[in-house]
Amino acid sequence: MAVHAKGSTVKKCEDDDSVIVRAYDIEGRDTTMTVNLFCPAKAAERTNILEEEGKPWPLKKGGMEMPLGHHAIETIKFKLEK
């Protein structure tokens, strides 16, 4: 998994086997977060910072993109195929 954003982290979800990607803007500019996956994902959800209240987010082949506002923090939960 590769994340292209000025600030980011990848970790295992606290509640299940999903992977959490958190990206944040540190430059004060609107940008786009890009995530490239090296293994198939069956779903992606945009969640709050507590990894709750997920809403489906569209996956592209091999990853996804999301707008990242200035000084924003975005959290995406990936459910990977087993």
Helices and strands as residue ranges (DSSP letters): E 2-4, E 7-12, E 19-24, E 31-36, E 41-47, E 55-56, E 63-68, E 73-80
